[in-house]
Protein backbone atom coordinates (compact mmCIF):
# COMPACT_ATOMS: atom_id res chain seq x y z
CA UNK A 1 0.00 0.00 0.00
CA UNK A 2 1.28 3.50 -0.84
CA UNK A 3 1.33 5.80 2.18
CA UNK A 4 1.99 9.53 1.85
CA UNK A 5 3.57 11.38 4.75
CA UNK A 6 3.39 14.95 5.96
CA UNK A 7 5.78 16.71 6.32
CA UNK A 8 6.59 15.21 2.92
CA UNK A 9 10.34 14.86 3.51
CA UNK A 10 10.27 13.36 7.00
CA UNK A 11 12.78 10.54 7.19
CA UNK A 12 11.27 9.43 10.51
CA UNK A 13 7.78 8.96 9.07
CA UNK A 14 9.15 7.37 5.90
CA UNK A 15 11.05 4.85 8.02
CA UNK A 16 7.97 3.97 10.10
CA UNK A 17 5.91 3.45 6.94
CA UNK A 18 8.60 1.25 5.41
CA UNK A 19 9.01 -0.80 8.61
CA UNK A 20 5.29 -1.50 8.56
CA UNK A 21 5.60 -3.06 5.11
CA UNK A 22 4.13 -0.20 3.10
CA UNK A 23 5.67 2.01 0.41
CA UNK A 24 6.33 5.54 1.68
CA UNK A 25 5.54 8.27 -0.83
CA UNK A 26 8.11 10.97 -0.15
CA UNK A 27 9.15 14.16 -1.82
CA UNK A 28 12.75 12.98 -1.79
CA UNK A 29 11.86 10.24 -4.30
CA UNK A 30 10.04 12.68 -6.57
CA UNK A 31 12.92 15.13 -6.58
CA UNK A 32 15.58 12.47 -7.07
CA UNK A 33 13.72 11.20 -10.14
CA UNK A 34 14.02 14.70 -11.62
CA UNK A 35 17.55 15.59 -10.52
CA UNK A 36 19.31 12.28 -11.17
CA UNK A 37 18.66 12.31 -14.87
CA UNK A 38 21.79 10.83 -16.48
CA UNK A 39 21.71 13.36 -19.32
CA UNK A 40 20.93 16.56 -17.42
CA UNK A 41 21.70 16.77 -13.72
CA UNK A 42 20.49 20.30 -13.09
CA UNK A 43 16.99 21.07 -11.76
CA UNK A 44 16.40 24.19 -13.90
CA UNK A 45 17.24 22.29 -17.07
CA UNK A 46 15.39 19.04 -16.43
CA UNK A 47 12.03 20.63 -15.67
CA UNK A 48 9.86 20.74 -18.77
CA UNK A 49 7.97 23.83 -19.85
CA UNK A 50 4.71 22.21 -18.66
CA UNK A 51 5.88 21.62 -15.05
CA UNK A 52 5.29 25.15 -13.69
CA UNK A 53 1.79 25.30 -15.16
CA UNK A 54 0.85 22.02 -13.41
CA UNK A 55 0.65 24.03 -10.19
CA UNK A 56 -2.33 25.92 -11.64
CA UNK A 57 -4.39 22.77 -11.13
CA UNK A 58 -4.05 23.33 -7.37
CA UNK A 59 -3.77 27.10 -6.91
CA UNK A 60 -4.76 30.18 -8.90
CA UNK A 61 -2.39 32.27 -10.96
CA UNK A 62 -2.46 34.88 -8.17
CA UNK A 63 -0.79 32.45 -5.75
CA UNK A 64 2.96 32.97 -5.41
CA UNK A 65 4.97 31.04 -7.97
CA UNK A 66 6.84 29.20 -5.19
CA UNK A 67 3.55 27.85 -3.85
CA UNK A 68 2.40 26.74 -7.31
CA UNK A 69 5.80 25.18 -8.03
CA UNK A 70 5.81 23.21 -4.79
CA UNK A 71 2.21 22.11 -5.32
CA UNK A 72 3.06 20.91 -8.84
CA UNK A 73 5.47 18.44 -7.23
CA UNK A 74 3.92 17.76 -3.78
CA UNK A 75 0.20 17.44 -4.57
CA UNK A 76 0.53 14.57 -7.09
CA UNK A 77 2.42 12.59 -4.42
CA UNK A 78 -0.61 12.81 -2.14
CA UNK A 79 -3.00 12.01 -5.00
CA UNK A 80 -1.21 8.64 -5.47
CA UNK A 81 -1.67 7.71 -1.80
CA UNK A 82 -3.80 4.86 -0.50
CA UNK A 83 -3.38 6.25 3.04
CA UNK A 84 -1.80 9.31 4.67
CA UNK A 85 0.05 9.95 7.95
CA UNK A 86 0.30 13.57 9.12
CA UNK A 87 2.22 15.19 11.96
CA UNK A 88 0.86 18.72 12.35
CA UNK A 89 2.73 21.65 13.86
CA UNK A 90 6.14 20.04 13.53
CA UNK A 91 9.13 22.28 14.25
CA UNK A 92 10.91 23.81 11.28
CA UNK A 93 13.76 21.29 11.55
CA UNK A 94 11.44 18.25 11.27
CA UNK A 95 10.42 18.52 7.64
CA UNK A 96 9.95 20.92 4.79
CA UNK A 97 7.98 23.60 6.56
CA UNK A 98 9.68 26.44 4.78
CA UNK A 99 6.62 27.33 2.73
CA UNK A 100 3.73 27.78 5.15
CA UNK A 101 1.15 28.53 2.43
CA UNK A 102 1.96 25.35 0.54
CA UNK A 103 1.64 23.35 3.74
CA UNK A 104 -1.70 24.96 4.59
CA UNK A 105 -3.00 23.99 1.18
CA UNK A 106 -1.64 20.45 1.45
CA UNK A 107 -3.31 19.98 4.85
CA UNK A 108 -6.61 21.23 3.39
CA UNK A 109 -6.20 18.86 0.45
CA UNK A 110 -5.35 15.94 2.75
CA UNK A 111 -8.41 16.53 4.92
CA UNK A 112 -10.67 16.52 1.87
CA UNK A 113 -9.25 13.29 0.43
CA UNK A 114 -11.27 10.09 0.72
CA UNK A 115 -8.44 7.81 1.87
CA UNK A 116 -7.66 6.55 5.37
CA UNK A 117 -5.64 9.16 7.20
CA UNK A 118 -4.09 9.64 10.59
CA UNK A 119 -3.59 13.25 11.66
CA UNK A 120 -1.64 13.79 14.87
CA UNK A 121 -0.03 16.72 16.63
CA UNK A 122 3.76 16.69 16.79
CA UNK A 123 4.76 15.35 20.22
CA UNK A 124 6.49 17.62 22.71
CA UNK A 125 8.14 15.06 25.01
CA UNK A 126 9.48 11.50 25.09
CA UNK A 127 6.26 9.94 26.38
CA UNK A 128 4.25 11.74 23.69
CA UNK A 129 6.73 10.56 21.06
CA UNK A 130 6.29 6.94 22.11
CA UNK A 131 2.50 7.33 21.99
CA UNK A 132 2.64 8.89 18.50
CA UNK A 133 4.87 6.10 17.15
CA UNK A 134 2.46 3.50 18.59
CA UNK A 135 -0.55 5.25 17.05
CA UNK A 136 1.18 5.43 13.67
CA UNK A 137 2.20 1.77 13.72
CA UNK A 138 -1.31 0.69 14.82
CA UNK A 139 -2.84 2.77 12.02
CA UNK A 140 -0.46 1.33 9.42
CA UNK A 141 -1.10 -2.19 10.64
CA UNK A 142 -4.87 -1.68 10.43
CA UNK A 143 -4.92 0.13 7.11
CA UNK A 144 -3.23 -2.74 5.29
CA UNK A 145 -5.65 -5.44 6.50
CA UNK A 146 -8.42 -4.69 4.00
CA UNK A 147 -6.18 -5.25 0.98
C-alpha positions in Angstrom: 0.0 0.0 0.0 1.3 3.5 -0.8 1.3 5.8 2.2 2.0 9.5 1.8 3.6 11.4 4.7 3.4 15.0 6.0 5.8 16.7 6.3 6.6 15.2 2.9 10.3 14.9 3.5 10.3 13.4 7.0 12.8 10.5 7.2 11.3 9.4 10.5 7.8 9.0 9.1 9.1 7.4 5.9 11.1 4.8 8.0 8.0 4.0 10.1 5.9 3.4 6.9 8.6 1.2 5.4 9.0 -0.8 8.6 5.3 -1.5 8.6 5.6 -3.1 5.1 4.1 -0.2 3.1 5.7 2.0 0.4 6.3 5.5 1.7 5.5 8.3 -0.8 8.1 11.0 -0.1 9.1 14.2 -1.8 12.8 13.0 -1.8 11.9 10.2 -4.3 10.0 12.7 -6.6 12.9 15.1 -6.6 15.6 12.5 -7.1 13.7 11.2 -10.1 14.0 14.7 -11.6 17.5 15.6 -10.5 19.3 12.3 -11.2 18.7 12.3 -14.9 21.8 10.8 -16.5 21.7 13.4 -19.3 20.9 16.6 -17.4 21.7 16.8 -13.7 20.5 20.3 -13.1 17.0 21.1 -11.8 16.4 24.2 -13.9 17.2 22.3 -17.1 15.4 19.0 -16.4 12.0 20.6 -15.7 9.9 20.7 -18.8 8.0 23.8 -19.8 4.7 22.2 -18.7 5.9 21.6 -15.1 5.3 25.2 -13.7 1.8 25.3 -15.2 0.9 22.0 -13.4 0.6 24.0 -10.2 -2.3 25.9 -11.6 -4.4 22.8 -11.1 -4.1 23.3 -7.4 -3.8 27.1 -6.9 -4.8 30.2 -8.9 -2.4 32.3 -11.0 -2.5 34.9 -8.2 -0.8 32.4 -5.8 3.0 33.0 -5.4 5.0 31.0 -8.0 6.8 29.2 -5.2 3.6 27.8 -3.9 2.4 26.7 -7.3 5.8 25.2 -8.0 5.8 23.2 -4.8 2.2 22.1 -5.3 3.1 20.9 -8.8 5.5 18.4 -7.2 3.9 17.8 -3.8 0.2 17.4 -4.6 0.5 14.6 -7.1 2.4 12.6 -4.4 -0.6 12.8 -2.1 -3.0 12.0 -5.0 -1.2 8.6 -5.5 -1.7 7.7 -1.8 -3.8 4.9 -0.5 -3.4 6.3 3.0 -1.8 9.3 4.7 0.0 9.9 7.9 0.3 13.6 9.1 2.2 15.2 12.0 0.9 18.7 12.4 2.7 21.7 13.9 6.1 20.0 13.5 9.1 22.3 14.2 10.9 23.8 11.3 13.8 21.3 11.6 11.4 18.3 11.3 10.4 18.5 7.6 9.9 20.9 4.8 8.0 23.6 6.6 9.7 26.4 4.8 6.6 27.3 2.7 3.7 27.8 5.2 1.1 28.5 2.4 2.0 25.3 0.5 1.6 23.4 3.7 -1.7 25.0 4.6 -3.0 24.0 1.2 -1.6 20.5 1.5 -3.3 20.0 4.9 -6.6 21.2 3.4 -6.2 18.9 0.4 -5.3 15.9 2.7 -8.4 16.5 4.9 -10.7 16.5 1.9 -9.2 13.3 0.4 -11.3 10.1 0.7 -8.4 7.8 1.9 -7.7 6.5 5.4 -5.6 9.2 7.2 -4.1 9.6 10.6 -3.6 13.3 11.7 -1.6 13.8 14.9 0.0 16.7 16.6 3.8 16.7 16.8 4.8 15.3 20.2 6.5 17.6 22.7 8.1 15.1 25.0 9.5 11.5 25.1 6.3 9.9 26.4 4.3 11.7 23.7 6.7 10.6 21.1 6.3 6.9 22.1 2.5 7.3 22.0 2.6 8.9 18.5 4.9 6.1 17.2 2.5 3.5 18.6 -0.6 5.3 17.0 1.2 5.4 13.7 2.2 1.8 13.7 -1.3 0.7 14.8 -2.8 2.8 12.0 -0.5 1.3 9.4 -1.1 -2.2 10.6 -4.9 -1.7 10.4 -4.9 0.1 7.1 -3.2 -2.7 5.3 -5.7 -5.4 6.5 -8.4 -4.7 4.0 -6.2 -5.2 1.0 
